[in-house]
Amino acid sequence: MALKYTVLGAGAKVDFVDNWDPQVETIKQQGGVYVSRDHENRRLVPINIYSPEEYDGDPDVLIVFAKQMTLSDLLQRSDHFFHPDHQYVFSGMNGMGHIEKINHYFPKEHVVAGTCLIGTVLNKAGDVDFIGKSGAGSINLAPQVGEPDERVKQIVEDFTTANINPHLNDNFYGTLLTKVVFNSVINTICTLFEIQMGQFIDYDGAEKLGKQLINEAFDVAERAGIQLLSTREEEWQTIKYVSEVTNPLHYPSMYQDMSKNRPTEVDYINGYIYDLGKKYNYEASTHDFLRNLVHLAENTRKFRQN
């Protein structure tokens, strides 16, 4: 997915700020983003897009979607339009590590984070394909500290109007880690075997593979004192449902990165689970094994290309 900020709005003004130059230039040249759903009904949607240095707006809410390894650059280049006294930030990024970076610029009281189960494929700069039926996706979100205030409630209302099914709760780290667990199964395995989610769940042994990773991740969360949003069985059923019903044609974003020779976020997903476990003298060894397999797969691509 392209790196972007958006200014929150449902029927309101929306601006995009991106630090990927080909994305910015392509969208400007073609007058918008080409959008399709499940490879059909491709159409041009006009949007406003800027490089970080070009943008000088003062949005009420910033929505941060970036790759973990590029977030620091995006934040540094964008801080001239940050106004932490009144702006709020929502981030639905994959992996863990982004909240600490965002907190360098914004107080915890103005940070909302969550997880997005909305499949997309960035075909190329300025061309995105949504996977699954409209309205099939969802977002879990929670304020970093305190009870939801009026601004947070407005974010939820706008997301509802935008048909992306937000679910507000007060379990901040449990919300974030629950998506990490989901991604640690489906993103990593699909990336290693270069398959769609539906192809993964079609395998007779998918449940055994998935539950081994889920059980290790839940063992880590319990030792860290983090209450996840689901039980172990509920988490497997979520992976199964999304793979079979919601997004069977979806190639997860980790595979999209690897297939385009971009670094993956595996260190922020499976690697994060392993590293967190080590702090509590627990070896999530399957997650560490898969992390290294993904890095091996990344490395071998250079031989294929030669």
C-alpha positions as a Markdown table, in Angstrom:
| # | Residue | x | y | z |
|---|---|---|---|---|
| 1 | Met | 0.0 | 0.0 | 0.0 |
| 2 | Ala | 1.2 | 3.5 | -0.7 |
| 3 | Leu | 2.3 | 5.6 | 2.2 |
| 4 | Lys | -0.2 | 8.2 | 3.0 |
| 5 | Tyr | -1.8 | 10.5 | 5.4 |
| 6 | Thr | -5.5 | 11.3 | 4.9 |
| 7 | Val | -7.6 | 14.0 | 6.4 |
| 8 | Leu | -10.6 | 12.3 | 8.0 |
| 9 | Gly | -13.9 | 12.8 | 6.3 |
| 10 | Ala | -17.0 | 11.0 | 5.1 |
| 11 | Gly | -18.4 | 13.3 | 2.5 |
| 12 | Ala | -16.0 | 16.0 | 3.8 |
| 13 | Lys | -12.7 | 17.3 | 2.4 |
| 14 | Val | -10.0 | 14.7 | 2.2 |
| 15 | Asp | -6.3 | 15.4 | 1.4 |
| 16 | Phe | -3.6 | 12.8 | 0.8 |
| 17 | Val | 0.0 | 13.3 | 1.7 |
| 18 | Asp | 2.5 | 10.7 | 0.5 |
| 19 | Asn | 6.3 | 10.3 | 0.6 |
| 20 | Trp | 6.4 | 7.8 | -2.3 |
| 21 | Asp | 7.3 | 10.1 | -5.2 |
| 22 | Pro | 5.9 | 7.8 | -8.1 |
| 23 | Gln | 2.6 | 7.7 | -6.3 |
| 24 | Val | 2.3 | 11.5 | -6.0 |
| 25 | Glu | 3.5 | 12.2 | -9.5 |
| 26 | Thr | 1.3 | 9.5 | -11.2 |
| 27 | Ile | -1.9 | 10.6 | -9.4 |
| 28 | Lys | -1.3 | 14.3 | -10.3 |
| 29 | Gln | -0.7 | 13.4 | -13.9 |
| 30 | Gln | -3.7 | 11.2 | -14.3 |
| 31 | Gly | -6.0 | 13.4 | -12.2 |
| 32 | Gly | -6.8 | 10.9 | -9.5 |
| 33 | Val | -6.5 | 7.2 | -8.4 |
| 34 | Tyr | -7.8 | 4.3 | -10.5 |
| 35 | Val | -10.0 | 2.2 | -8.2 |
| 36 | Ser | -11.5 | -1.2 | -8.8 |
| 37 | Arg | -13.0 | -3.9 | -6.7 |
| 38 | Asp | -12.1 | -7.6 | -7.3 |
| 39 | His | -10.5 | -6.6 | -10.6 |
| 40 | Glu | -13.7 | -5.1 | -12.0 |
| 41 | Asn | -15.3 | -1.7 | -12.6 |
| 42 | Arg | -12.0 | 0.2 | -12.8 |
| 43 | Arg | -12.6 | 3.9 | -12.6 |
| 44 | Leu | -10.8 | 7.2 | -12.0 |
| 45 | Val | -11.5 | 8.8 | -8.6 |
| 46 | Pro | -10.2 | 12.4 | -8.3 |
| 47 | Ile | -8.2 | 13.2 | -5.1 |
| 48 | Asn | -6.0 | 15.9 | -3.8 |
| 49 | Ile | -2.4 | 14.6 | -3.2 |
| 50 | Tyr | 0.8 | 16.3 | -2.0 |
| 51 | Ser | 4.3 | 15.5 | -1.1 |
| 52 | Pro | 4.9 | 16.2 | 2.6 |
| 53 | Glu | 6.9 | 19.3 | 1.8 |
| 54 | Glu | 4.0 | 20.7 | -0.4 |
| 55 | Tyr | 1.2 | 20.3 | 2.2 |
| 56 | Asp | 0.3 | 23.2 | 4.5 |
| 57 | Gly | -3.2 | 22.3 | 5.6 |
| 58 | Asp | -4.4 | 22.0 | 9.2 |
| 59 | Pro | -6.7 | 18.9 | 9.3 |
| 60 | Asp | -8.7 | 17.9 | 12.4 |
| 61 | Val | -7.6 | 14.3 | 12.1 |
| 62 | Leu | -4.6 | 12.6 | 10.5 |
| 63 | Ile | -5.0 | 9.0 | 9.4 |
| 64 | Val | -1.6 | 7.3 | 9.2 |
| 65 | Phe | -1.0 | 4.3 | 7.0 |
| 66 | Ala | 2.7 | 3.7 | 6.2 |
| 67 | Lys | 5.0 | 0.8 | 6.2 |
| 68 | Gln | 6.7 | 0.5 | 9.6 |
| 69 | Met | 10.2 | 1.0 | 8.2 |
| 70 | Thr | 9.3 | 4.2 | 6.4 |
| 71 | Leu | 7.2 | 5.8 | 9.1 |
| 72 | Ser | 10.0 | 7.8 | 10.7 |
| 73 | Asp | 10.8 | 9.5 | 7.4 |
| 74 | Leu | 7.2 | 10.3 | 6.7 |
| 75 | Leu | 6.7 | 11.9 | 10.2 |
| 76 | Gln | 9.9 | 13.9 | 10.0 |
| 77 | Arg | 9.0 | 15.3 | 6.6 |
| 78 | Ser | 5.4 | 16.1 | 7.7 |
| 79 | Asp | 5.9 | 17.7 | 11.1 |
| 80 | His | 5.6 | 21.3 | 9.8 |
| 81 | Phe | 1.8 | 20.8 | 9.5 |
| 82 | Phe | 1.4 | 18.9 | 12.9 |
| 83 | His | -0.5 | 20.8 | 15.5 |
| 84 | Pro | -0.7 | 18.4 | 18.5 |
| 85 | Asp | -2.7 | 20.9 | 20.6 |
| 86 | His | -5.8 | 20.2 | 18.6 |
| 87 | Gln | -5.2 | 17.5 | 16.0 |
| 88 | Tyr | -5.9 | 13.9 | 16.5 |
| 89 | Val | -4.2 | 10.9 | 14.9 |
| 90 | Phe | -5.7 | 7.5 | 13.9 |
| 91 | Ser | -3.4 | 4.8 | 12.7 |
| 92 | Gly | -4.4 | 1.3 | 11.4 |
| 93 | Met | -1.0 | 0.2 | 10.4 |
| 94 | Asn | 0.2 | -3.5 | 10.4 |
| 95 | Gly | 2.7 | -4.6 | 12.9 |
| 96 | Met | 4.0 | -2.9 | 16.1 |
| 97 | Gly | 6.4 | 0.0 | 16.7 |
| 98 | His | 4.4 | 2.9 | 15.1 |
| 99 | Ile | 2.7 | 4.1 | 18.3 |
| 100 | Glu | 6.0 | 5.1 | 19.9 |
| 101 | Lys | 7.0 | 7.0 | 16.8 |
| 102 | Ile | 3.6 | 8.8 | 16.6 |
| 103 | Asn | 3.9 | 9.7 | 20.4 |
| 104 | His | 7.0 | 11.6 | 19.6 |
| 105 | Tyr | 4.8 | 14.2 | 17.8 |
| 106 | Phe | 1.4 | 13.8 | 19.4 |
| 107 | Pro | 0.2 | 13.3 | 23.0 |
| 108 | Lys | -1.3 | 10.0 | 24.0 |
| 109 | Glu | -4.6 | 11.7 | 24.7 |
| 110 | His | -4.9 | 12.5 | 20.9 |
| 111 | Val | -3.9 | 9.1 | 19.6 |
| 112 | Val | -6.4 | 6.5 | 18.4 |
| 113 | Ala | -5.2 | 3.3 | 16.9 |
| 114 | Gly | -6.7 | 0.2 | 15.5 |
| 115 | Thr | -6.6 | -2.6 | 13.0 |
| 116 | Cys | -8.1 | -2.8 | 9.6 |
| 117 | Leu | -9.5 | -5.9 | 8.0 |
| 118 | Ile | -9.9 | -4.3 | 4.6 |
| 119 | Gly | -8.1 | -6.0 | 1.7 |
| 120 | Thr | -6.4 | -3.9 | -1.0 |
| 121 | Val | -3.9 | -4.5 | -3.7 |
| 122 | Leu | -1.8 | -1.6 | -5.0 |
| 123 | Asn | -1.3 | -2.7 | -8.6 |
| 124 | Lys | 1.0 | 0.1 | -9.3 |
| 125 | Ala | 1.3 | 3.8 | -8.5 |
| 126 | Gly | -2.1 | 5.4 | -8.7 |
| 127 | Asp | -4.0 | 2.1 | -9.2 |
| 128 | Val | -5.6 | 0.3 | -6.3 |
| 129 | Asp | -7.9 | -2.8 | -6.2 |
| 130 | Phe | -10.2 | -3.4 | -3.2 |
| 131 | Ile | -10.7 | -7.1 | -2.4 |
| 132 | Gly | -14.1 | -8.3 | -1.2 |
| 133 | Lys | -17.5 | -6.9 | -1.3 |
| 134 | Ser | -18.1 | -3.3 | -0.3 |
| 135 | Gly | -18.9 | -3.1 | 3.4 |
| 136 | Ala | -17.3 | -6.5 | 4.1 |
| 137 | Gly | -14.3 | -5.1 | 5.9 |
| 138 | Ser | -14.1 | -3.7 | 9.4 |
| 139 | Ile | -11.9 | -1.7 | 11.8 |
| 140 | Asn | -11.3 | -2.2 | 15.5 |
| 141 | Leu | -10.1 | 0.9 | 17.3 |
| 142 | Ala | -9.4 | 2.3 | 20.7 |
| 143 | Pro | -8.0 | 5.5 | 22.2 |
| 144 | Gln | -4.5 | 5.2 | 23.6 |
| 145 | Val | -5.5 | 6.6 | 27.0 |
| 146 | Gly | -8.8 | 7.6 | 28.7 |
| 147 | Glu | -12.4 | 7.3 | 27.6 |
| 148 | Pro | -13.5 | 8.2 | 24.1 |
| 149 | Asp | -14.1 | 11.9 | 23.8 |
| 150 | Glu | -16.3 | 13.7 | 21.3 |
| 151 | Arg | -13.5 | 13.8 | 18.6 |
| 152 | Val | -13.0 | 10.0 | 18.9 |
| 153 | Lys | -16.8 | 9.5 | 18.7 |
| 154 | Gln | -16.8 | 11.7 | 15.6 |
| 155 | Ile | -14.1 | 9.5 | 14.0 |
| 156 | Val | -16.2 | 6.4 | 14.6 |
| 157 | Glu | -19.3 | 8.1 | 13.2 |
| 158 | Asp | -17.4 | 9.1 | 10.0 |
| 159 | Phe | -16.0 | 5.6 | 9.6 |
| 160 | Thr | -19.5 | 4.2 | 10.0 |
| 161 | Thr | -20.8 | 6.6 | 7.3 |
| 162 | Ala | -17.9 | 5.5 | 5.1 |
| 163 | Asn | -19.2 | 1.9 | 5.4 |
| 164 | Ile | -16.1 | 0.4 | 7.0 |
| 165 | Asn | -17.8 | -0.9 | 10.2 |
| 166 | Pro | -15.7 | 0.5 | 13.1 |
| 167 | His | -15.8 | -1.2 | 16.5 |
| 168 | Leu | -14.7 | 1.1 | 19.3 |
| 169 | Asn | -13.3 | -0.4 | 22.6 |
| 170 | Asp | -11.0 | 0.6 | 25.4 |
| 171 | Asn | -8.4 | -2.1 | 25.0 |
| 172 | Phe | -5.6 | -0.3 | 23.2 |
| 173 | Tyr | -2.7 | -2.7 | 23.1 |
| 174 | Gly | -5.0 | -5.7 | 23.0 |
| 175 | Thr | -6.6 | -4.3 | 19.8 |
| 176 | Leu | -3.2 | -3.7 | 18.2 |
| 177 | Leu | -1.7 | -7.1 | 19.1 |
| 178 | Thr | -4.8 | -9.0 | 18.0 |
| 179 | Lys | -4.2 | -7.8 | 14.4 |
| 180 | Val | -0.5 | -8.7 | 14.8 |
| 181 | Val | -1.6 | -12.3 | 15.6 |
| 182 | Phe | -3.9 | -12.4 | 12.6 |
| 183 | Asn | -1.1 | -11.1 | 10.3 |
| 184 | Ser | 1.5 | -13.4 | 11.8 |
| 185 | Val | -0.5 | -16.3 | 10.4 |
| 186 | Ile | -2.0 | -15.3 | 7.1 |
| 187 | Asn | 0.4 | -12.6 | 5.9 |
| 188 | Thr | 3.5 | -14.7 | 6.6 |
| 189 | Ile | 2.3 | -18.1 | 5.3 |
| 190 | Cys | 0.8 | -16.6 | 2.1 |
| 191 | Thr | 3.9 | -14.6 | 1.5 |
| 192 | Leu | 6.2 | -17.7 | 1.8 |
| 193 | Phe | 4.1 | -19.7 | -0.6 |
| 194 | Glu | 3.0 | -16.8 | -2.9 |
| 195 | Ile | -0.6 | -17.7 | -2.5 |
| 196 | Gln | -4.0 | -16.0 | -1.9 |
| 197 | Met | -5.8 | -16.3 | 1.4 |
| 198 | Gly | -8.4 | -18.6 | -0.2 |
| 199 | Gln | -5.6 | -20.9 | -1.3 |
| 200 | Phe | -4.2 | -21.1 | 2.2 |
| 201 | Ile | -7.5 | -22.0 | 3.8 |
| 202 | Asp | -8.2 | -24.7 | 1.1 |
| 203 | Tyr | -5.3 | -26.7 | 2.5 |
| 204 | Asp | -6.4 | -29.5 | 4.9 |
| 205 | Gly | -3.6 | -28.7 | 7.3 |
| 206 | Ala | -4.3 | -24.9 | 7.4 |
| 207 | Glu | -5.9 | -25.1 | 10.9 |
| 208 | Lys | -3.0 | -27.0 | 12.4 |
| 209 | Leu | -0.5 | -24.5 | 11.0 |
| 210 | Gly | -2.6 | -21.5 | 12.1 |
| 211 | Lys | -3.3 | -22.7 | 15.6 |
| 212 | Gln | 0.4 | -23.4 | 16.3 |
| 213 | Leu | 1.2 | -19.8 | 15.6 |
| 214 | Ile | -1.9 | -18.5 | 17.4 |
| 215 | Asn | -1.2 | -20.5 | 20.5 |
| 216 | Glu | 2.4 | -19.2 | 20.7 |
| 217 | Ala | 1.2 | -15.6 | 20.2 |
| 218 | Phe | -1.4 | -16.0 | 22.9 |
| 219 | Asp | 1.1 | -17.5 | 25.3 |
| 220 | Val | 3.3 | -14.4 | 24.7 |
| 221 | Ala | 0.3 | -12.0 | 25.3 |
| 222 | Glu | -0.6 | -13.8 | 28.5 |
| 223 | Arg | 2.9 | -13.5 | 29.9 |
| 224 | Ala | 3.0 | -9.8 | 28.9 |
| 225 | Gly | -0.3 | -9.1 | 30.6 |
| 226 | Ile | -2.1 | -8.1 | 27.4 |
| 227 | Gln | -5.7 | -9.2 | 27.0 |
| 228 | Leu | -6.5 | -9.8 | 23.3 |
| 229 | Leu | -9.9 | -9.1 | 21.8 |
| 230 | Ser | -10.6 | -12.8 | 21.0 |
| 231 | Thr | -10.0 | -16.2 | 22.4 |
| 232 | Arg | -7.6 | -18.6 | 20.6 |
| 233 | Glu | -10.5 | -20.4 | 18.9 |
| 234 | Glu | -12.2 | -17.1 | 18.0 |
| 235 | Glu | -8.9 | -15.9 | 16.4 |
| 236 | Trp | -8.7 | -19.0 | 14.2 |
| 237 | Gln | -12.3 | -18.6 | 13.2 |
| 238 | Thr | -11.7 | -15.0 | 12.2 |
| 239 | Ile | -8.8 | -16.1 | 10.0 |
| 240 | Lys | -10.9 | -18.9 | 8.5 |
| 241 | Tyr | -13.8 | -16.6 | 7.8 |
| 242 | Val | -11.8 | -13.8 | 6.2 |
| 243 | Ser | -9.9 | -16.3 | 4.1 |
| 244 | Glu | -12.9 | -18.2 | 3.0 |
| 245 | Val | -15.6 | -15.6 | 2.7 |
| 246 | Thr | -14.4 | -12.0 | 2.9 |
| 247 | Asn | -11.1 | -12.0 | 1.0 |
| 248 | Pro | -10.3 | -15.3 | -0.6 |
| 249 | Leu | -8.7 | -13.6 | -3.6 |
| 250 | His | -6.5 | -11.4 | -1.5 |
| 251 | Tyr | -2.7 | -11.5 | -1.6 |
| 252 | Pro | -1.7 | -10.0 | 1.8 |
| 253 | Ser | 0.4 | -6.8 | 1.8 |
| 254 | Met | 3.5 | -8.6 | 3.0 |
| 255 | Tyr | 3.5 | -10.7 | -0.2 |
| 256 | Gln | 2.8 | -7.6 | -2.3 |
| 257 | Asp | 5.9 | -6.0 | -0.8 |
| 258 | Met | 8.1 | -9.0 | -1.4 |
| 259 | Ser | 6.8 | -9.6 | -5.0 |
| 260 | Lys | 7.9 | -6.0 | -5.8 |
| 261 | Asn | 11.3 | -6.4 | -4.1 |
| 262 | Arg | 10.3 | -4.1 | -1.2 |
| 263 | Pro | 11.3 | -5.0 | 2.4 |
| 264 | Thr | 8.6 | -6.8 | 4.3 |
| 265 | Glu | 7.3 | -6.0 | 7.8 |
| 266 | Val | 7.9 | -9.5 | 9.1 |
| 267 | Asp | 10.2 | -8.1 | 11.9 |
| 268 | Tyr | 7.3 | -6.0 | 13.1 |
| 269 | Ile | 4.8 | -8.9 | 13.1 |
| 270 | Asn | 6.3 | -12.4 | 13.8 |
| 271 | Gly | 9.5 | -10.8 | 14.9 |
| 272 | Tyr | 7.6 | -8.6 | 17.4 |
| 273 | Ile | 5.8 | -11.6 | 18.9 |
| 274 | Tyr | 9.1 | -13.5 | 19.3 |
| 275 | Asp | 11.0 | -10.5 | 20.8 |
| 276 | Leu | 8.1 | -9.7 | 23.2 |
| 277 | Gly | 8.1 | -13.3 | 24.3 |
| 278 | Lys | 11.9 | -13.2 | 25.0 |
| 279 | Lys | 11.3 | -10.4 | 27.5 |
| 280 | Tyr | 9.3 | -12.9 | 29.5 |
| 281 | Asn | 11.6 | -15.9 | 29.0 |
| 282 | Tyr | 9.3 | -17.5 | 26.5 |
| 283 | Glu | 10.5 | -18.8 | 23.1 |
| 284 | Ala | 7.9 | -18.3 | 20.4 |
| 285 | Ser | 10.1 | -20.4 | 18.2 |
| 286 | Thr | 7.7 | -20.9 | 15.3 |
| 287 | His | 7.4 | -17.2 | 14.8 |
| 288 | Asp | 11.1 | -16.8 | 14.8 |
| 289 | Phe | 11.5 | -19.6 | 12.3 |
| 290 | Leu | 8.9 | -18.1 | 10.0 |
| 291 | Arg | 10.6 | -14.6 | 10.3 |
| 292 | Asn | 13.8 | -16.1 | 9.1 |
| 293 | Leu | 12.1 | -18.0 | 6.3 |
| 294 | Val | 10.6 | -14.8 | 5.0 |
| 295 | His | 14.0 | -13.1 | 5.1 |
| 296 | Leu | 15.4 | -16.1 | 3.2 |
| 297 | Ala | 12.7 | -15.8 | 0.6 |
| 298 | Glu | 13.4 | -12.1 | 0.3 |
| 299 | Asn | 17.1 | -12.9 | -0.3 |
| 300 | Thr | 16.6 | -15.6 | -2.8 |
| 301 | Arg | 14.6 | -13.3 | -5.1 |
| 302 | Lys | 17.8 | -11.7 | -6.3 |
| 303 | Phe | 18.9 | -15.1 | -7.7 |
| 304 | Arg | 15.6 | -15.6 | -9.6 |
| 305 | Gln | 15.9 | -12.2 | -11.2 |
| 306 | Asn | 19.4 | -13.0 | -12.4 |
